[in-house]
Amino acid sequence: MRKLLLIVTILLFSAHIVKSQENYIKGSILLLNKDTLHGLIDYRDREQTPAMIRFKTSSGDIKTFKPVEINAFSVGKDIVFLSKRLAMDVSNCYLEDLVSNASVRIVSDTAVFVRLIVRGPLNLYYMKDAKEKEHFWFQKGHDSIFEMRIARKIVKTPGVNIVSDWSLAKLNIYQLFLPGIVSDCPAIAEKAKTTEFSMKDFERLALKYNECITGVKAFPTSKVKKIRFTIGLVAGASTLNLKFFGAKIITLTHVTFPAVWTYTGGVALKIILPYLNGSWIIYNDIVYRPYHLSGTYDTINIFSPGISSHYTCDFSMGYLKLNTMLRYQFPKWVVKPFINVGMSNSYALVNNNTYTKTTNTKPNPTYEEGPAIASSKLYEAGFICGIGACIKGMGLEVRYEWANGMSAYAGFTGSENSFTFLLSYTFGQK
């Protein structure tokens, strides 16, 4: 019951975090009258461009600003959003949406926030809308703003009515007029004819053009954050117990296995998602954990007073474990607490189990031995959750795991419960 309460508490806490992900960081707002406000901006750092922002003043008051109410806002050192009125292609871009509506839809004079990627003689703006569609615009000086558009059309195979067998054809319309925007740099104009529709290619084109015009090496104003990977080492100690349930081997259900301590260690891989300042992490580790458990059980023959049997069951196991969890890490503090929840996948490299039975029959005691579980499986799955904290590259964690055990019999399980205390080190983490 206490273990179930622990799991429920962690899950409820996780749900609360997901629901209330305010992320106020230092920023500034440029008003329409050119005044600047300094304070805290609730910047979620997600891929989708915000439709409005929440601003907290030094007195704690919270104000909401839409694109029509300000000129720009910035957060951190290099993240700048501008308020622009521009034309935007809101046509569907995914096959499943085009099936129901393939019409071309352009909205004009729309006030939106766009992220400034490159500033200079040629500016590059970016946004991702609520439908996960990416938009890019180029603006040369104070000239008109041009969106890099793609025309999409469904191509149906004759006689095939299954949507999954249809295909999507694309026409890169922007490649027809982009060379004209950068025509005063012939080499860049030539590259513009084959520029792919991606942040990387558009950013490179804008930087090369600005270098061509100014003669000075150009750098992006801000970079859209990408997924990061880190590797590290993890080691620790586990306290583990084993309990059997079911009617297949009734003796095992009565055996008491005292909890034992064992060691564990391996390597870890963190996939740091580019949202909320790296708060969300897909955590993976591959570790090895052996254990040896020994339990006993005594019975009395009620039909033959004085005769009893003593059972001893031994399990020597060694598991190679792949643990995968979703981790939320509080990003703002020097010591960063975290919680994680996920699943474990374990493969037995060592799988030995035996039992002995000694009966005090007279005049000669009897002795027998054999496998405690004749049919055992090598793979087991489990649920894991944990809490911990890290500072720079060092981390401490307490982790709970429930696994479904090694029994291959239907209706007969041997659940493993463990608490693990871990020390970790992540290379290159500041």
C-alpha positions in Angstrom: 0.0 0.0 0.0 2.8 2.4 0.8 4.5 1.7 -2.5 1.3 2.3 -4.4 0.9 5.6 -2.5 4.4 6.6 -3.5 3.7 5.9 -7.2 0.4 7.8 -7.1 2.1 10.8 -5.4 4.8 11.0 -8.0 2.3 10.8 -10.9 0.1 13.5 -9.4 3.1 15.7 -8.8 4.1 15.1 -12.4 0.6 16.1 -13.6 0.8 19.2 -11.6 4.1 20.2 -13.2 2.8 19.6 -16.7 -0.3 21.7 -15.9 1.6 24.7 -14.4 4.7 25.2 -16.5 5.2 28.9 -16.0 8.7 29.9 -16.9 9.4 33.5 -16.0 12.8 34.7 -17.1 14.4 38.1 -17.5 13.3 39.9 -20.6 12.2 43.3 -22.0 9.4 44.6 -24.1 9.6 47.4 -26.7 6.3 49.3 -26.6 4.7 51.1 -29.6 5.9 54.4 -28.2 9.5 53.1 -28.2 9.6 52.9 -24.4 11.2 49.7 -23.0 9.8 47.7 -20.1 12.2 45.4 -18.1 10.9 42.5 -16.0 10.1 38.9 -16.3 8.5 37.2 -19.4 6.7 33.8 -19.2 8.6 32.2 -22.0 7.8 28.5 -22.5 10.7 27.9 -25.0 8.5 25.6 -27.1 8.7 25.2 -30.8 5.3 26.8 -31.4 5.6 30.6 -31.6 3.6 32.4 -28.8 0.4 34.2 -29.8 0.7 36.4 -26.8 3.1 36.9 -23.9 2.7 37.4 -20.1 4.9 40.0 -18.5 5.5 40.3 -14.8 6.6 43.7 -13.4 8.9 44.3 -10.5 5.9 44.8 -8.3 4.5 41.3 -9.2 1.7 42.6 -11.5 1.1 40.4 -14.6 0.1 41.9 -17.9 -0.7 40.2 -21.2 0.5 41.7 -24.5 -0.6 40.7 -28.0 1.4 41.4 -31.2 -0.7 44.5 -32.0 0.2 46.1 -28.6 4.0 46.0 -28.8 6.9 46.3 -31.3 9.1 43.5 -29.9 10.2 41.5 -26.9 13.3 39.7 -26.0 14.3 37.0 -23.5 17.7 35.8 -22.4 20.7 37.0 -24.4 19.8 36.3 -28.0 16.1 35.5 -28.3 14.2 38.3 -30.1 10.6 38.3 -31.3 9.3 41.1 -33.5 5.7 42.1 -34.0 4.9 42.2 -37.7 1.9 42.7 -39.9 2.4 40.4 -42.9 0.7 38.0 -45.3 0.8 34.4 -44.3 0.0 31.1 -46.1 -2.3 29.2 -43.8 -3.1 26.4 -46.3 -3.0 22.9 -45.0 0.3 21.2 -45.4 -0.2 17.7 -44.1 -1.7 14.9 -46.3 -4.5 14.0 -43.8 -5.6 17.7 -43.7 -5.3 18.2 -47.5 -7.8 15.3 -48.0 -10.6 17.4 -46.4 -9.4 20.8 -47.6 -6.8 21.4 -50.3 -7.6 25.0 -51.1 -4.9 27.7 -51.0 -5.6 30.2 -48.2 -3.5 33.4 -47.8 -4.4 35.8 -44.9 -3.1 39.4 -45.3 -2.2 42.1 -42.8 -2.0 39.6 -40.0 -0.3 40.7 -36.7 1.9 38.0 -35.4 5.1 37.5 -33.4 8.0 36.3 -35.5 11.4 35.2 -34.3 14.3 37.1 -35.6 16.9 34.6 -36.8 19.2 36.8 -38.9 19.5 40.6 -38.8 21.3 42.6 -41.4 20.8 43.8 -45.0 18.7 40.7 -45.3 16.5 39.7 -42.3 15.1 36.2 -41.7 12.0 35.7 -39.7 10.5 32.4 -38.4 7.4 31.1 -36.7 5.6 27.8 -36.2 1.9 28.1 -36.0 -0.7 26.3 -33.9 -1.0 23.6 -36.6 2.8 22.9 -36.4 3.3 24.5 -39.8 6.7 26.3 -40.2 6.8 29.8 -41.8 9.9 31.7 -43.1 10.0 35.3 -44.3 12.8 37.3 -45.9 12.9 41.1 -45.7 15.6 43.1 -47.5 16.2 46.4 -45.6 12.8 48.1 -45.2 11.3 46.5 -48.4 8.3 44.3 -48.4 8.3 41.0 -46.4 8.2 37.9 -48.6 7.1 34.5 -47.2 8.8 31.4 -48.5 5.8 29.5 -49.8 5.3 25.9 -50.9 2.4 24.7 -53.0 1.2 21.2 -52.0 -1.2 18.9 -53.9 -2.5 15.4 -53.4 -1.5 13.0 -56.1 -4.0 10.1 -56.3 -3.1 6.8 -57.9 -5.8 5.9 -60.5 -8.2 3.3 -59.1 -6.9 3.6 -55.6 -9.2 5.2 -53.0 -7.1 4.4 -49.9 -5.7 7.7 -48.5 -2.6 6.0 -47.2 -1.6 5.1 -50.8 -1.9 8.7 -52.0 1.2 10.9 -52.2 1.9 14.6 -51.7 3.4 16.7 -54.4 5.3 19.9 -53.6 6.2 23.0 -55.7 8.8 25.3 -54.1 7.3 28.6 -55.1 9.9 30.5 -53.1 12.6 29.3 -55.4 11.0 31.3 -58.3 11.4 34.7 -56.6 14.1 34.3 -53.9 16.9 34.7 -56.4 15.5 38.1 -57.4 15.6 39.2 -53.7 19.3 38.5 -53.5 20.1 39.3 -57.2 22.8 42.0 -56.2 25.0 39.0 -55.1 25.0 36.8 -58.2 26.7 33.8 -56.5 24.1 33.9 -53.7 21.2 34.3 -56.2 22.4 31.1 -58.0 22.3 29.2 -54.7 18.9 30.5 -53.9 17.5 28.6 -56.9 18.1 25.3 -55.1 17.8 26.3 -51.4 15.8 23.8 -49.5 12.9 24.7 -47.2 14.6 24.4 -43.8 15.9 26.6 -41.1 19.5 25.5 -41.8 19.4 26.4 -45.5 17.5 29.7 -45.1 19.8 30.8 -42.3 22.9 30.0 -44.3 21.6 31.9 -47.4 20.8 35.0 -45.3 24.3 35.0 -43.6 26.1 34.5 -46.9 24.2 37.3 -48.5 24.9 39.7 -45.6 28.6 38.8 -45.8 28.5 39.5 -49.5 26.9 43.0 -49.0 28.9 44.1 -45.9 32.2 42.2 -46.4 32.1 41.2 -42.8 31.4 37.7 -41.4 27.8 37.5 -40.3 26.3 35.5 -37.4 22.7 34.6 -36.6 20.9 36.8 -34.1 19.5 33.7 -32.4 19.6 30.0 -33.0 16.5 27.8 -32.6 17.4 25.3 -29.9 17.9 21.7 -31.0 17.8 18.4 -29.2 21.0 17.8 -27.2 22.6 14.5 -26.2 24.8 13.9 -23.2 26.4 10.7 -21.9 27.6 9.8 -18.5 28.2 7.1 -15.9 25.9 5.9 -13.2 26.5 3.6 -10.2 25.0 2.7 -6.9 23.4 0.2 -4.5 20.1 -1.5 -4.5 18.0 -3.1 -1.7 15.8 -5.8 -3.3 13.2 -8.3 -2.2 11.3 -11.1 -4.0 7.8 -12.3 -3.5 5.9 -15.0 -5.3 2.1 -15.2 -6.0 -0.1 -18.0 -7.5 -0.9 -21.6 -7.1 1.5 -23.3 -9.5 4.3 -23.7 -7.0 2.6 -23.3 -3.6 5.8 -23.8 -1.7 7.5 -20.7 -3.1 4.5 -18.5 -2.1 5.3 -19.3 1.6 9.1 -18.8 1.3 10.3 -15.6 3.0 13.1 -13.9 1.2 14.9 -11.3 3.3 15.8 -8.1 1.5 19.4 -8.1 0.2 21.8 -5.3 -0.9 23.6 -5.5 -4.2 25.4 -3.2 -6.6 24.5 -1.7 -10.0 26.4 0.4 -12.6 26.5 1.4 -16.2 26.3 4.2 -18.7 23.5 6.8 -19.2 22.3 8.8 -22.2 20.2 12.0 -21.8 18.1 13.3 -24.6 17.5 16.9 -23.6 14.4 18.4 -25.3 14.6 22.0 -26.5 11.7 23.2 -24.4 11.5 25.1 -21.1 15.2 25.6 -20.9 15.9 21.9 -21.1 13.5 20.9 -18.3 12.2 17.9 -20.1 14.6 15.0 -20.6 14.3 11.5 -22.0 16.6 9.6 -19.7 18.1 6.2 -20.6 20.6 4.1 -18.8 22.1 0.6 -19.5 23.2 -1.0 -16.2 24.1 -4.4 -14.9 22.6 -5.6 -11.6 23.2 -9.0 -10.0 21.6 -10.3 -6.9 21.5 -13.5 -4.7 18.5 -14.2 -2.6 18.0 -17.1 -0.2 14.8 -17.9 1.6 13.5 -20.7 3.8 10.2 -22.3 4.7 9.3 -25.0 7.3 6.3 -27.4 7.2 5.0 -29.9 9.7 3.4 -33.2 8.6 0.1 -33.1 10.5 -0.5 -36.8 9.8 2.9 -37.8 11.2 3.7 -35.8 14.3 7.4 -35.1 14.7 8.1 -35.1 11.0 8.9 -31.8 9.4 10.4 -30.5 6.2 12.8 -27.6 5.7 12.9 -25.8 2.3 15.7 -23.6 1.2 15.3 -21.7 -2.1 18.2 -19.8 -3.8 18.0 -17.4 -6.7 21.2 -16.1 -8.3 20.4 -13.6 -11.1 22.3 -11.1 -13.1 20.3 -8.6 -15.3 21.4 -6.3 -18.0 18.8 -3.5 -17.7 17.7 -0.8 -20.1 15.8 1.9 -18.1 13.9 4.6 -20.1 12.2 7.5 -18.3 10.7 10.9 -18.9 12.4 13.3 -16.5 11.3 16.8 -15.5 14.2 18.9 -14.1 13.7 22.2 -12.4 16.1 24.5 -14.4 16.4 27.7 -12.5 18.4 26.7 -9.4 22.0 25.8 -9.0 21.0 22.5 -7.4 18.4 21.2 -9.8 15.8 18.8 -8.4 14.1 16.3 -10.8 11.5 13.6 -10.9 11.3 10.8 -13.5 8.9 8.0 -14.4 9.2 5.2 -17.0 9.8 1.6 -17.5 12.6 -1.0 -17.2 13.5 -3.8 -19.6 15.8 -6.5 -18.2 17.5 -9.5 -19.7 19.0 -12.2 -17.5 22.6 -12.9 -18.3 22.7 -15.1 -15.2 19.7 -17.3 -14.3 20.2 -19.8 -11.6 17.5 -21.0 -9.2 17.5 -24.1 -7.0 15.6 -25.5 -4.0 16.5 -28.1 -1.4 14.1 -30.0 0.8 15.2 -31.8 3.9 12.7 -34.0 5.8 13.6 -35.5 9.2 12.2 -38.9 8.6 13.5 -41.7 10.9 15.7 -43.5 10.9 17.2 -41.7 7.9 16.4 -38.1 6.8 15.5 -37.6 3.2 17.0 -35.0 0.9 16.0 -33.7 -2.5 17.0 -30.8 -4.7 16.1 -29.3 -8.1 15.1 -26.1 -9.8 12.9 -23.8 -7.8 11.2 -22.7 -11.0 11.5 -25.2 -13.9 10.1 -22.7 -16.4 11.7 -19.3 -16.1 12.0 -16.5 -18.6 15.0 -14.4 -19.4 13.1 -11.1 -20.1 11.2 -9.1 -17.5 9.6 -5.7 -17.6 9.0 -3.2 -14.9 7.8 0.2 -13.7 10.3 2.7 -12.3 10.0 6.2 -10.8 12.5 8.3 -8.9 13.4 11.6 -7.4 16.8 13.3 -7.2 18.9 16.4 -7.8 22.0 17.3 -9.8 24.6 20.1 -9.6 26.7 20.7 -12.6 27.7 17.2 -13.8 27.0 15.3 -10.5 23.7 13.7 -9.6 22.0 11.8 -6.8 18.8 9.8 -7.2 16.6 7.5 -5.2 14.7 5.1 -7.6 11.9 2.6 -7.0 11.3 -0.3 -9.3 8.7 -3.0 -9.6 9.3 -5.8 -12.0 7.2 -8.8 -13.0 9.8 -11.4 -12.2 11.3 -14.4 -13.9 8.4 -16.9 -13.8 7.1 -18.1 -17.2 4.1 -19.8 -15.7 0.7 -18.3 -16.4 -1.0 -17.2 -13.2 2.2 -17.5 -11.2 4.4 -14.4 -10.8 7.5 -13.5 -8.8 7.5 -9.8 -8.4 10.8 -8.0 -7.6 10.7 -4.7 -5.7 13.7 -2.6 -5.2 15.0 0.8 -4.0 18.2 2.0 -5.7 20.5 4.8 -4.5 22.4 6.2 -7.4 25.4 8.5 -8.0 25.8 9.7 -11.5 28.2 11.9 -13.5 27.4 13.5 -16.9 30.3 14.5 -19.1 30.4 18.1 -20.3 27.4 19.3 -18.3 27.8 22.7 -16.7 
